[in-house]
């Protein structure tokens, strides 16, 4: 799907018919989401790696993204991580959030994505997938809601349904999760479940 910019009608200052249709289309996509599938590097991290003298590679993640995912999980949304990275620290962090479907060291994400949707009785149209780089494009083209952070590569920004105003590792996951849950009336924080 080619994204169209929202351009006001001349003289009215209001969005034109095409823009209104696009907004309704995005609203419908947000309402249809039943699960989240995410990349890690560049989405849940800021796409940088700090390398220690011993060779350990450290990544930075947003606490707000984590809370958004916990709220989604507590509301019954399956969450899946598919990443080419192999960081044990990242896996520990995600497991601590309650995410059960974590696939690391994956070069071809499509077969793993298909396995996840079969396992959870879902269709690709039920999925919000957020990615930021070339390995994510195939899945982004197949899902119900494709999303990326504002600092994703141009090839990704050019094909997704939604570009978060937040960069990778700085709240983009929270942004899209919160939008989906709010549209569906399920954005509620229960401190006893965190």
N, C-alpha and C positions, 0 to 999 in steps of 0.2 A: 504494500500500500504506500503510495507516495504521499508524504505529508504536505499539506497546503498551509501557508502562513495565514494567520488571522489578520485580515485587512479590513478596516472600516469602510462602509459604503461612502461614496463621495457625498458630501453635503450633510449627512446625518450624524456622523461621528460614532455610529453604532456598528457593531460587526455585521458583515454582509451575510447573505443566506448560506453561502458555502462555509463560512466560519461557524455559523450556528449549527449546521449539519455536522461539522467535524466535532464540535463540543458535545453534541448529543451522542454521537458515535463513541467518543471517549467515555462519556458517562455510562453508556450501555456496556462497554468493555469492563469498566471498573465494577459494575454490578454483577457481572458474570464470573468473576474470579473466585476460585475455590481452593487454590494452592499457590505457593510462591516457590520459584526455583531461581537460584542466584549463583553468579560467579563470585569469586573472592577478590583476587587482586584487581584493583581499579574500581571495584564496586563496594565491597565491605572494607577494603583498605585504600589508602591514598596512592596506591600503585608504586610505592617506594619500598625499598628493602634496606634496612640498616644491618651492615655486616660487622660482627664483632671480630676481634683478633683471633678467636678460636674458630671462626668460620660460621658461627651461628647466624642465621638470617632472621631478623626481627621485623615484624609488621605492626602497623598502628591501626586500630579499629575504633569505631565510634560506639560509645556506651549507649547513645540514643538509638542507634540502629539495633543494638542488642535488645533494648527494651521493647522496641516496636515488634521485633520478631517474637519475643516472649508473649506479648499481647496477642499476636496472631495465633501462636500455638495454643494459648489458653482459650481461644475462641474456636478451636477445632480446625484451623487451616494447616494442612501438611506443609512443611518447609523442607526444601531439598537444596543442598549445596553441591555444585559440580565445578571442580577447579582443576587446572593443570598443575597447581602448586602442590607441595608435599610437606607443608609446615605442621609439625606435631603441636606446636603452640596454638596455631589456628584451630586445629581439630579439637584440642582441649577446651578452647574458648567456646566453640560452637556446641560441643557436647554439654558444656556447663549451662548453655542457654536452653537445653532440652531438645536440640535438633538431632533427630535420629538418622536422617538420610544424608550422609556426608560421603561424597566420592571425591578422593584426591588423586592426583597424578594421572588425570584423565586427558588423553590427547584428543580423542574423538568423543565429544559430549553427546552426540545424537543418540547412540544406542543406550547410554545410561539414562538419558532423559526419557526415552521410550519405556525402559524398564520401570522407572519411577511412576509414570502415569498408569501403567498396567497394574502395578502393585497396589496403587491407591484407587483403582476404579475411576480414573479421570480421563478426560480427553485433552488434547493439546489446547483446545479453546477454553478450558477451565483454568489455564495457567497464566500467571504473570511471571515473565522471565525478565530478569535484569542482568545485562551484560555490558561490557565496555569496549571490547576489542574484536578483532577478526574471527577468533575461534567461536564467538558467540552468535555470529550472523545467521547460521543455518537454523538454529533454534528460534532466534528472534523472529524469523520470517514465518514460523509455523504456529506460534502461540496466540492465545486470545488477547493478551495485552503485553506488548513488547515495550521495555523501558530501559533507560540508561542514565548515568550521571551526566551532568553538564560537560564534564571534561573527557567524555568518551571520544574515541577516534571518529573522524568525519564519516567514514563508511557506516558506522553504527548510528550516529546521530541522524543520518540521512534516511534511515529506514524504520525507525521505531515510532510507536504510537505516542509515547510520552518521554520527554526529556526532563528529568528532575533539575531544578535550579541549584541543587546541592552537588558538589563534586564527590567522587568516590572516597569512601572512608570518612565522610563528614556529614552524614545524615541523609544521603540519597535513598538508602533502603528504608529508613524510617518514613521519609516523605511518601514513597509509593505505597507502603504498607498502610500508613495512616489514611491516605486517600481512599484506598479500596475499602478499608473497614468503616470509615465514616460514611461513604456512599451506601454501604450495606447496613448501616445502623448498628455496627458491632464494635465501634471504637469505645471500649470501656476499660478502665484501669481498676483492677482488683488487687490491692497490695498484699492480700493474703495468698495470692497465687504466684507471686514473684519471688 
